[in-house]
């Protein structure tokens, strides 16, 4: 799934604090504590420069994006196709089903020789269905880019789906959903996503759909889904590593110029993410001895400056052992060994995600600390020093990703699909960070999922976060 998504289960210590329900500060308090001073400049001269990304659009509309990685002998190619789970008029789950068929047995004969050839050269491919795009990736030596492009060349022939293959793949996808429904980690992640988005928002669905929706799908719907997706004028081919724009242009002209353009589709219009609507969910996992705490703070339609402020807030809250939440959970209270924060980005919506794990009897204390820390984002804006340190960590992370062709290609794919820049070079100001905290980081906006035995319910209700819904 997302390249930057991290699912970590953290060990826990023990200590206690008083149980206080998390509260958001009054608007007046927010207004009086908001500073106007911008963040100080951060010296990045000792860091490697951010690489330049070059673009070219072919006559059939295919957009080429090249990110050279100097000295790399590898090349990572990623084809970004439009749609994803956010665009499924044929029904939930049809994106994964149709694209699995496209790369499945129907096209096996066409791809068998190429796949074997790529394998011998140390290359491999993967296909991911995301909420705002579909991604097909290849990684190999940069001197072997030509057969990698040949792999994409059979895009037209791959539409020839047979009825038997359709039935087999649909049954396999139903079986996969059955397994996921019985896996606590998958159930909890899906419950958190469903809670985070408004009722009916496609981003709240499971990527594979559900058994009821898949039962209604037929072969014609699969073909229509592919017809809408396999369009060069709506696709992006990204190359990262030891390859120039001129080199990719020449190969793409040779192998992909015959890919037929499609009529331009209507722009995807997504529902807005709802406002404050805190929800608390307990996902039963009888064998867990600790409580896994997962929290989501959704943001609707973030612009690039809001997005970078979210990224910096994730660093400020739990980026290092000296971050705000880490100090309170690990140092001051010894409730847990630590916490983790990251930002998930899709087109039209982002989520700041927090995760930690605690002993069952420390759950109310952990939630009190988390709620209080979120409230303090509005009453205690970050200092210039905090911002400078978080900004430097963000820049270091982005530059580290840019040195690895596969990671860089996947990051570019995610950000291009989400219509966000892959890197920002101007630090957010204190005012920008305070505005984002005020609008999006209040505990009253948090969606909370706790994974553990049903005995946690009383501790969770005692934490003062509201009514608890239990999911078996």
C-alpha positions in Angstrom: 0.0 0.0 0.0 1.2 3.5 0.5 5.0 3.5 0.6 5.2 5.9 3.5 2.5 4.1 5.5 4.0 2.4 8.6 2.2 0.0 10.9 4.2 -0.4 14.1 3.2 -2.2 17.3 5.0 -0.6 20.3 6.0 -2.2 23.6 4.8 -0.6 26.8 5.9 0.4 30.2 3.8 1.4 33.2 2.9 4.4 35.2 -0.3 6.4 35.9 -1.7 9.9 35.7 -5.1 11.2 36.8 -8.0 10.4 34.5 -9.1 13.7 32.9 -11.4 13.8 29.9 -9.6 15.5 26.9 -10.9 19.0 26.3 -10.4 21.5 23.4 -9.6 25.0 24.5 -12.1 27.8 24.1 -11.7 29.9 20.9 -10.8 32.9 23.0 -7.8 31.1 24.5 -6.7 30.1 21.1 -6.8 33.7 19.8 -4.8 35.1 22.7 -2.0 32.6 22.4 -1.4 32.6 18.7 1.9 34.3 17.8 2.5 36.2 14.6 6.3 35.6 14.3 7.4 33.3 11.4 9.5 30.3 11.9 13.3 30.9 11.8 15.2 29.9 8.7 16.8 26.5 8.9 20.3 25.9 7.5 20.1 23.1 5.0 23.4 23.8 3.2 25.0 20.7 4.7 22.2 18.5 3.2 22.3 17.2 -0.4 20.2 19.4 -2.7 16.6 18.2 -3.4 16.7 16.6 -6.9 15.0 18.2 -9.8 12.1 16.4 -11.4 11.6 16.7 -15.2 8.4 16.3 -17.2 7.3 15.7 -20.8 3.9 14.9 -22.3 3.7 12.6 -25.3 1.4 13.2 -28.3 -1.1 10.5 -27.0 -1.3 12.4 -23.7 0.9 10.2 -21.6 2.8 12.2 -19.0 6.4 11.3 -18.4 8.1 12.2 -15.1 11.8 11.6 -14.6 13.7 11.9 -11.3 17.4 11.2 -11.9 19.3 9.7 -9.0 23.0 10.4 -9.7 25.2 7.4 -9.5 22.4 4.9 -9.3 22.5 1.7 -11.3 18.9 1.0 -10.7 15.8 2.3 -12.4 12.2 2.2 -10.9 9.3 2.7 -13.3 5.9 3.3 -11.9 2.7 3.7 -14.1 0.0 5.7 -12.3 -3.5 5.0 -13.6 -6.5 7.2 -12.8 -9.4 6.3 -10.5 -8.7 4.0 -7.6 -11.3 3.2 -5.0 -12.5 6.8 -5.0 -13.9 6.3 -8.5 -16.0 3.1 -8.7 -19.4 3.6 -10.3 -19.4 -0.1 -11.2 -19.4 -0.9 -7.5 -17.1 -1.3 -4.5 -14.2 -3.6 -5.1 -14.3 -3.4 -8.9 -11.0 -1.5 -9.2 -9.0 -4.2 -7.6 -10.9 -7.0 -9.4 -10.6 -5.5 -12.9 -6.9 -4.6 -12.5 -6.1 -8.0 -11.0 -7.7 -9.5 -14.1 -5.8 -7.2 -16.3 -2.5 -8.5 -14.9 -3.8 -12.0 -14.3 -4.2 -15.2 -16.2 -5.9 -13.6 -19.2 -2.7 -11.8 -20.0 -0.4 -14.6 -18.8 0.7 -15.7 -22.2 1.5 -12.2 -23.3 3.6 -11.4 -20.2 5.1 -14.8 -19.5 8.2 -14.3 -21.7 8.7 -10.8 -20.5 8.2 -11.7 -16.9 10.8 -14.5 -17.2 13.2 -12.1 -18.9 12.8 -9.5 -16.3 13.2 -12.0 -13.5 16.5 -13.2 -15.0 17.7 -9.6 -15.0 16.8 -9.1 -11.4 13.6 -7.1 -12.1 10.1 -7.6 -10.7 6.8 -5.9 -10.8 4.0 -5.1 -8.4 0.4 -3.8 -8.7 -1.2 -1.7 -5.9 -4.8 -0.4 -5.8 -5.0 2.8 -3.8 -7.8 5.1 -2.9 -7.0 7.8 -5.5 -5.0 5.8 -8.2 -3.8 2.4 -9.4 -0.1 1.8 -9.5 2.0 -0.7 -11.5 5.7 -0.7 -10.7 8.8 -2.2 -12.1 12.3 -2.1 -10.6 15.5 -3.3 -12.2 18.9 -2.3 -13.5 18.9 1.0 -15.4 20.6 -0.7 -18.4 17.6 -3.1 -18.7 14.9 -0.4 -18.9 14.0 -1.4 -22.5 12.4 -4.8 -21.5 10.7 -3.0 -18.6 9.0 -0.7 -21.1 8.1 -3.7 -23.2 6.2 -5.0 -20.2 4.0 -1.9 -20.3 3.6 -2.2 -24.1 1.1 -5.1 -23.8 -1.4 -2.8 -22.0 -3.9 -3.0 -24.9 -3.9 -6.8 -25.1 -4.4 -7.1 -21.4 -8.0 -6.0 -21.8 -9.0 -9.4 -23.2 -10.6 -10.8 -20.0 -12.3 -14.3 -20.2 -15.4 -15.2 -18.3 -13.8 -18.2 -16.5 -10.9 -15.9 -15.4 -13.4 -13.4 -14.1 -15.3 -15.9 -12.1 -12.1 -17.4 -10.6 -10.6 -14.0 -9.7 -13.9 -12.8 -8.1 -14.1 -15.9 -5.9 -10.4 -15.4 -4.9 -11.1 -11.8 -3.9 -14.1 -12.9 -1.8 -11.9 -15.4 -0.1 -9.3 -12.7 0.6 -12.0 -10.5 2.1 -13.1 -13.4 4.4 -9.5 -13.7 5.7 -9.1 -9.9 6.2 -12.4 -9.8 8.1 -10.9 -12.2 10.6 -7.6 -10.4 11.1 -7.6 -7.9 14.0 -5.0 -5.6 12.4 -6.9 -5.4 9.1 -10.3 -4.9 10.8 -9.0 -2.2 13.0 -7.3 -0.3 10.2 -10.5 -0.5 8.1 -12.7 0.6 11.1 -10.5 3.6 11.6 -10.7 4.5 7.9 -14.5 4.0 7.8 -14.9 6.2 10.9 -12.6 8.9 9.6 -14.7 9.7 6.5 -18.2 10.8 6.1 -20.9 8.2 5.6 -20.9 7.2 1.9 -17.4 8.6 1.2 -15.6 6.1 -1.0 -12.4 6.5 1.0 -14.2 4.8 3.9 -14.6 1.6 1.9 -12.4 -1.5 1.9 -10.2 -1.6 -1.2 -11.5 -5.1 -2.1 -15.1 -4.1 -1.6 -17.4 -6.6 0.1 -19.1 -9.9 -0.8 -22.4 -8.3 -1.6 -21.0 -5.7 -4.0 -18.8 -8.3 -5.8 -21.8 -10.7 -6.2 -23.5 -8.0 -8.4 -20.5 -7.4 -10.7 -20.4 -8.9 -14.2 -17.7 -9.2 -16.9 -19.0 -6.2 -18.9 -18.6 -4.0 -15.9 -15.0 -5.1 -15.6 -14.3 -4.3 -19.2 -15.9 -0.8 -18.8 -13.8 -0.2 -15.6 -10.6 -1.0 -17.6 -11.6 1.1 -20.5 -11.9 4.1 -18.1 -8.6 3.4 -16.5 -6.2 2.3 -19.3 -5.9 5.7 -21.0 -2.5 7.3 -21.7 -3.9 10.8 -21.6 -5.0 10.2 -17.9 -1.9 8.2 -16.9 1.6 9.1 -15.7 4.8 7.1 -16.2 7.4 7.9 -13.5 11.0 6.9 -13.8 13.5 7.3 -10.9 17.1 6.3 -10.9 19.8 6.1 -13.6 17.7 7.3 -16.5 17.4 10.7 -18.2 14.3 12.3 -19.6 15.7 12.0 -23.1 16.3 8.3 -22.6 12.8 7.7 -21.2 11.2 9.8 -24.1 13.0 7.7 -26.7 11.9 4.4 -25.1 8.4 5.5 -24.4 8.0 6.7 -28.0 9.2 3.3 -29.3 6.9 1.2 -27.0 4.0 3.3 -25.9 3.3 5.8 -28.7 0.6 3.4 -30.1 -1.3 3.4 -26.8 -4.7 4.9 -27.9 -6.0 8.0 -26.1 -9.5 8.1 -24.6 -12.1 10.8 -24.4 -11.4 13.0 -21.4 -13.4 11.8 -18.4 -15.2 14.1 -16.1 -13.0 15.3 -13.1 -13.5 13.1 -10.1 -15.6 15.0 -7.5 -15.4 13.5 -4.0 -17.7 14.2 -1.0 -16.3 16.5 1.7 -14.9 15.0 4.8 -17.2 15.6 7.7 -16.5 18.0 10.6 -16.0 17.2 14.3 -17.5 13.7 14.9 -15.5 11.9 17.5 -16.0 8.1 17.6 -14.6 5.4 19.8 -14.3 1.9 18.6 -13.1 -1.3 20.4 -12.0 -4.0 18.0 -12.0 -7.3 19.9 -8.7 -9.2 19.8 -9.0 -11.8 22.7 -5.4 -12.9 22.5 -3.8 -9.4 22.8 -2.3 -8.7 26.2 -1.9 -5.0 25.5 -4.2 -2.3 24.0 -3.2 -1.0 20.6 -4.3 2.6 20.3 -4.9 4.0 16.8 -6.1 7.6 16.2 -7.1 9.5 13.1 -7.5 13.2 12.6 -8.9 13.8 9.0 -8.4 16.9 7.0 -10.6 17.9 4.1 -9.2 19.3 0.9 -5.8 20.3 2.2 -3.8 22.8 0.1 0.0 22.3 -0.1 0.7 24.7 2.9 -1.8 22.9 5.1 -0.3 19.6 4.0 3.2 20.6 4.9 2.0 21.9 8.3 0.4 18.5 9.0 3.7 16.8 8.1 5.6 19.1 10.5 3.0 18.5 13.2 3.5 14.7 12.9 7.2 15.4 13.6 6.4 17.7 16.5 4.1 15.2 18.1 6.0 12.0 17.7 8.9 12.3 15.3 11.6 11.6 17.8 12.1 10.8 21.5 12.2 14.5 22.2 8.8 15.2 20.5 5.9 16.4 22.6 3.9 13.2 22.8 7.0 11.0 23.2 8.1 13.1 26.2 4.7 12.9 27.9 4.0 9.2 27.2 7.5 7.8 27.6 9.5 10.3 29.8 7.1 12.1 32.1 4.6 9.3 32.7 6.4 6.1 31.6 3.1 4.8 30.3 4.6 3.3 27.1 7.9 3.0 25.3 6.7 5.5 22.8 4.3 6.6 20.0 4.4 7.0 16.3 2.8 9.7 14.1 2.6 10.0 10.3 0.4 11.6 7.6 -1.5 9.6 5.0 -2.3 11.5 1.8 -5.0 10.9 -0.8 -6.5 13.3 -3.3 -8.9 15.6 -1.6 -8.2 14.4 1.9 -5.4 13.7 4.4 -5.2 12.1 7.8 -2.8 12.7 10.7 -2.4 9.3 12.3 -1.2 8.4 15.8 -0.4 5.0 17.2 0.9 3.6 20.5 0.4 0.5 22.7 -0.1 0.3 26.4 -1.0 -2.1 29.2 -4.7 -2.4 29.7 -4.8 -0.7 33.1 -2.9 2.3 31.7 -5.3 2.9 28.8 -7.2 5.7 30.5 -3.9 7.4 31.4 -2.6 7.2 27.9 -5.8 8.6 26.4 -5.7 11.5 28.9 -2.1 12.3 27.9 -2.9 12.1 24.2 -6.0 14.3 24.6 -4.2 16.9 26.6 -1.3 17.0 24.2 -3.7 17.6 21.3 -5.3 20.4 23.2 -1.9 21.9 23.9 -1.2 22.2 20.1 -3.7 25.1 20.2 -2.7 26.7 23.5 1.0 26.1 23.2 2.2 26.8 19.7 5.6 25.3 18.7 8.7 27.4 19.5 11.0 28.5 16.7 13.5 25.9 17.8 10.9 23.1 17.7 9.9 24.1 14.2 13.5 24.2 13.0 14.3 20.7 14.3 11.1 19.2 12.9 11.7 21.0 9.5 15.2 19.6 9.3 14.0 16.1 10.0 11.4 16.4 7.3 14.0 17.6 4.8 16.4 14.7 5.8 13.6 12.2 5.3 12.7 13.5 1.9 16.3 13.6 0.7 16.9 10.1 2.0 13.9 8.8 0.0 15.2 10.6 -3.1 18.4 8.5 -3.0 16.5 5.3 -3.4 14.9 4.9 -6.9 12.1 2.6 -5.8 11.1 4.7 -2.8 11.4 7.9 -4.8 9.2 6.6 -7.6 6.5 5.4 -5.2 6.6 8.7 -3.3 6.2 10.7 -6.5 3.3 8.4 -7.6 1.4 9.0 -4.3 1.9 12.7 -4.4 1.1 13.2 -8.1 -2.1 11.2 -7.6 -3.0 13.3 -4.6 -2.1 16.5 -6.5 0.4 17.5 -3.8 4.2 18.4 -4.2 6.6 15.7 -3.2 8.6 18.1 -1.2 8.2 21.6 0.2 11.2 23.9 0.4 9.7 26.6 2.6 9.1 25.9 6.3 5.6 26.5 7.7 5.3 29.5 9.9 4.1 29.5 13.5 0.9 31.1 12.3 0.3 28.3 9.7 1.0 25.6 12.3 -1.4 27.2 14.8 -4.1 27.6 12.2 -3.9 23.9 11.3 -3.9 22.9 15.0 -7.0 25.0 15.6 -8.9 23.6 12.6 -7.9 20.0 12.7 -6.1 18.7 15.7 -8.6 19.1 18.5 -9.4 15.9 20.5 -13.1 16.5 19.6 -12.2 15.6 15.9 -10.3 12.4 16.8 -11.5 9.0 15.6 -10.2 6.4 18.0 -9.8 2.6 17.5 -8.5 0.4 20.3 -7.6 -3.2 19.6 -7.6 -5.7 22.5 -9.8 -8.0 24.6 -13.4 -7.0 25.4 -12.4 -6.5 29.0 -10.8 -3.2 27.8 -14.3 -1.7 27.3 -14.7 -0.6 30.9 -11.2 1.1 30.9 -12.0 2.7 27.6 -15.4 4.1 28.8 -13.7 5.3 32.0 -11.3 7.4 29.9 -14.1 9.9 29.2 -13.9 9.9 25.4 -17.6 9.0 25.0 -19.6 5.9 24.1 -17.8 2.9 22.9 -18.8 0.8 19.9 -17.6 -2.8 19.9 -16.6 -4.7 16.8 -16.1 -8.4 17.1 
